[in-house]
Amino acid sequence: MMEPSAIVALAANIALAVLGLALLLTAWRIIAGPTLSDRVVGLDMLTGIAIGFIAVVAVKTGFTLYIDIAISLGLVGFLATVAFARFVLSRGEQQAPPAVKKSKPKGKPKRKTAKPGRAG
């Protein structure tokens, strides 16, 4: 049977690995996001991931001041999300450019010709 401190250490390491993966995926969404709204949601998610990192470090080290820092970051992150949302509303949502359509070649249109043997 494992000791409680070993279980907490294992859970903290697993949580850090999952948060690291979430950080990479969120960074990719921020960089490659096709619209401004995707980037704003990615930045909000990044704030949540940072709060998660701070909370896990607080549990691992036992230093409870980190929890106060995480709460403060949550409040600042909320205000930043509201500011970004107001910016998006005032600017107007710009959609990603539509897919490129195949265009017809420019030039003279072909005339229909009558089939031989038929009139008209």
C-alpha positions in Angstrom: 0.0 0.0 0.0 1.3 3.5 -0.9 1.7 6.2 1.6 -0.5 9.3 1.2 2.4 11.6 0.4 3.5 9.3 -2.4 -0.1 9.3 -3.8 -0.2 13.1 -3.7 3.3 13.3 -5.4 2.2 10.9 -8.1 -1.1 12.8 -8.7 0.8 16.1 -8.8 3.2 14.8 -11.4 0.3 13.4 -13.5 -1.5 16.8 -13.2 1.6 18.7 -14.3 2.0 16.4 -17.4 -1.7 16.9 -18.3 -1.4 20.7 -17.8 1.7 20.7 -19.9 -0.1 19.0 -22.8 -3.0 21.4 -22.4 -0.6 24.3 -22.5 0.9 23.1 -25.8 -2.5 22.5 -27.4 -3.8 25.9 -26.2 -0.7 27.7 -27.5 -1.3 26.0 -30.9 -4.9 27.3 -30.9 -3.7 30.8 -30.1 -1.1 30.8 -32.9 -3.2 29.0 -35.6 -6.6 30.2 -34.6 -8.5 31.3 -37.7 -10.4 34.1 -36.0 -9.8 36.6 -33.3 -12.5 34.9 -31.1 -10.5 31.6 -31.2 -7.4 33.5 -30.0 -9.4 35.2 -27.1 -10.8 31.9 -25.9 -7.3 30.4 -26.1 -5.9 33.2 -24.0 -8.7 32.7 -21.4 -7.8 29.0 -21.4 -4.2 29.8 -20.9 -5.1 31.8 -17.8 -7.0 28.7 -16.5 -4.0 26.5 -17.2 -1.6 28.9 -15.4 -4.0 28.8 -12.4 -3.9 25.0 -12.5 0.0 25.0 -12.6 0.1 27.4 -9.6 -2.4 25.2 -7.6 -0.4 22.0 -8.3 2.8 23.7 -7.3 1.1 24.9 -4.1 0.1 21.3 -3.3 3.6 19.9 -4.1 5.5 22.5 -2.1 2.9 23.0 0.7 3.4 26.8 0.3 -0.1 28.2 0.6 0.7 31.7 -0.6 0.5 30.3 -4.1 -3.2 29.8 -3.7 -3.6 33.5 -3.1 -1.6 34.2 -6.3 -3.8 31.8 -8.2 -7.0 33.6 -7.0 -5.5 36.9 -8.0 -4.6 35.6 -11.4 -8.2 34.3 -11.8 -9.6 37.8 -11.1 -7.1 39.5 -13.5 -7.8 36.8 -16.1 -11.5 37.4 -15.9 -11.1 41.2 -16.3 -8.8 40.5 -19.3 -11.4 38.2 -20.9 -14.1 40.8 -20.5 -11.8 43.5 -22.0 -11.1 41.2 -25.0 -14.7 40.4 -25.5 -15.6 44.2 -25.5 -12.8 44.7 -28.1 -14.1 41.9 -30.3 -17.7 43.4 -30.1 -16.5 46.9 -30.9 -14.3 45.7 -33.8 -16.8 43.3 -35.3 -16.1 39.6 -36.0 -13.9 39.1 -39.0 -14.4 35.7 -40.5 -11.6 33.6 -42.0 -11.3 34.0 -45.8 -13.6 31.6 -47.7 -12.1 28.7 -49.5 -10.7 29.4 -52.9 -13.2 28.5 -55.6 -12.2 27.3 -59.0 -12.7 30.1 -61.4 -13.6 29.7 -65.1 -10.9 30.7 -67.5 -11.3 34.2 -68.8 -11.7 34.7 -72.5 -14.3 34.4 -75.1 -17.2 32.1 -74.3 -17.5 29.1 -76.7 -20.4 29.3 -79.1 -22.7 26.4 -79.4 -22.6 25.0 -82.8 -25.4 23.1 -84.5 -24.7 19.4 -85.0 -24.3 18.4 -88.6 -27.4 17.3 -90.2 -29.8 19.2 -88.0 -31.1 22.6 -88.5 -31.4 25.2 -86.0 
